[in-house]
Amino acid sequence: MRDDYARVTMGMTSPGCPAADMLEADVRKALGAVEGVETVDVEVVDEPAWTPARMSPAGRARLGMG
């Protein structure tokens, strides 16, 4: 793996997420701003399906879910 390359695989909370394009662009922009990163590859996947169980305990607590 090259040092100047960042690859992210991410899923949305629903298959038809209306914010998918915006979120992908935000990830590309954020990673592209990291010093030394020249190439960003973002892949949006449908599997595994997202559920609240995939959240960190801190994330669930912050949203009042546990």
C-alpha positions as CSV (number, residue, x, y, z in Angstrom):
1,M,0.0,0.0,0.0
2,R,1.3,3.4,-0.9
3,D,1.8,6.0,1.8
4,D,0.1,8.7,-0.2
5,Y,-3.1,6.6,-0.7
6,A,-6.2,6.5,1.5
7,R,-9.0,4.0,1.0
8,V,-12.4,4.1,2.8
9,T,-15.2,1.6,2.6
10,M,-18.4,3.1,4.1
11,G,-22.0,2.3,4.4
12,M,-25.1,4.4,4.8
13,T,-27.8,4.1,7.3
14,S,-30.3,3.3,4.6
15,P,-29.9,2.0,1.0
16,G,-31.5,5.1,-0.5
17,C,-29.7,7.6,1.8
18,P,-30.3,11.1,0.2
19,A,-27.1,12.4,1.8
20,A,-24.9,9.6,0.3
21,D,-23.2,11.8,-2.4
22,M,-22.6,14.6,0.1
23,L,-21.2,12.3,2.7
24,E,-18.9,10.7,0.1
25,A,-17.7,14.1,-1.0
26,D,-17.1,15.2,2.6
27,V,-15.0,12.1,3.2
28,R,-12.9,12.7,0.1
29,K,-12.4,16.3,1.0
30,A,-11.4,15.5,4.6
31,L,-8.9,12.8,3.6
32,G,-7.6,14.9,0.8
33,A,-6.7,17.6,3.3
34,V,-4.5,15.2,5.3
35,E,-0.8,16.0,4.7
36,G,0.8,13.5,2.4
37,V,-2.5,12.0,1.0
38,E,-2.5,12.4,-2.8
39,T,-5.1,9.8,-3.8
40,V,-8.5,9.1,-2.1
41,D,-10.6,6.1,-2.9
42,V,-14.1,6.0,-1.3
43,E,-16.4,3.0,-1.8
44,V,-20.0,3.1,-0.6
45,V,-21.3,-0.4,0.1
46,D,-24.7,-1.8,1.0
47,E,-23.4,-4.8,3.0
48,P,-23.2,-5.3,5.9
49,A,-26.4,-3.4,6.6
50,W,-26.1,-0.7,9.1
51,T,-27.9,-1.1,12.5
52,P,-27.6,0.9,15.7
53,A,-25.6,-2.1,17.1
54,R,-22.8,-1.0,14.8
55,M,-22.4,2.3,16.7
56,S,-19.7,2.6,19.4
57,P,-21.0,2.7,23.0
58,A,-19.9,6.4,23.2
59,G,-21.9,7.2,20.1
60,R,-25.0,5.4,21.4
61,A,-24.7,7.2,24.7
62,R,-24.3,10.6,23.1
63,L,-27.6,10.0,21.2
64,G,-29.3,8.8,24.3
65,M,-29.5,5.2,23.1
66,G,-27.8,3.5,25.9
